[in-house]
Amino acid sequence: MKIIDIIRESREPLFSFEILPPLKGNSIYKVYSIIDRLKRFGPKFVNITSHHSEYVYKPLPDGTHKRVSVVKRPGTVAVSAAIQNRYGLIPVPHIICSGFTKEETEYALLDLNFLGIDNLFLVRGDQSGESEHRDPETHNLYASDLQRQINEFNRGIGINDTRIEGIETPFSYGMACYPEKHEEAPNFESDLYYLKKKVENGADYLISQIFYDNRKFIEFVNRCREEGIDVPILPGIKPIGRKEHLNILPKIFRAEIPEELAARVRACKDDREVKEVGIEWGIKQCRELLEAGVPGIHFYTMSAAESVERIAEKVFGSKELGVVSCEL
C-alpha cells in the first residue's frame, strides 16, 4: 500500500519512525530490538536510512597512500526486506545521491521492485567526504536529479535510455522539507520555490527535518499552503537526550532550540535528567502538533528509541500490530 494512501485514508493521526541500519559487523537484531519496542504503537511505516561508503587512506610500500572505500552499513534493500519479512510492516528505504552512481541506484530500484517494495524516500544525503567534481552524467547531484531518475524508472526507462520491463507497481515517494530553511538555501522563499518543484514533479508527501519550536513548523506549513504546496506534511521529531545536544543539534540540523528548553537542559545535573526533560518536551510538542491537526508524527530514533517509546506511550498508547498487518 502506498504511504500517501495510508495518510489520506487514516481516521486517526499516524505513528511512524526512522531507523539507522546497524554498523558493519553488527547484527540485524539491533534493528529488530528498536522495532520490538515500538511496534505496539501501530506504526504505519518504517523509514530506513541510507549512508554512502566512507573513505580511508591506506599506506603503500612506496610511502604513498591509496584512497579506498569502506562500506560501514548494510544497504537499505537488505534491511527493508528483512523488516518486511519479519514484521509485515511497510518499509520505506531511503534512496540518496551521495556516494552512489545512477547505475548503482538503478540496481537498488530493480531489487526493490523485485521484492515488492514500492515506497521510497528521496534525499540528497550527507555531502561529507564527497567529491566536488562528480560527473552529472553518472551521478545524481541533487534530490531533484534523483527524483527524475525515479520518475523515468516508473515509466520503464533506465539509464542510457534502456528499456526496463516488468515494473508492475511504480514507486511512490516522499521527500524532505525544512521548517527552518535548508542550510544551503539563500533564503526561505528560495527554499519554498524548490520544495514546490519537488511536489510538482511527483513527491506524494513530505517529512520535515527535526525542530523544537512548534510555531516554526506551523508557520512553515501555512506558508507551504499559501504557495500551493498541498501534499501532507509530517513533522519530524527527535527528543533531546544529552547536554551536548544543545550545541550539536543546531550545527547538524540547523534546528533552533527554544530558550525555555535550553534553560531546562542547562539546569540538569546529568544526561539522565536531560533525557527526562527531552521526553517531557517531546510529549508536549507532539500533543500540540496533533491538536493543530497534523496527519501524524514521524520520529527519528537514532540514540533515542527509549525516549520515543515513552513519548509514544503518552501520545498514541498501545495498539495491536495486527491493525497494521491487515492494511498491507
Disulfide bonds with the S-S distance in Angstrom:
none
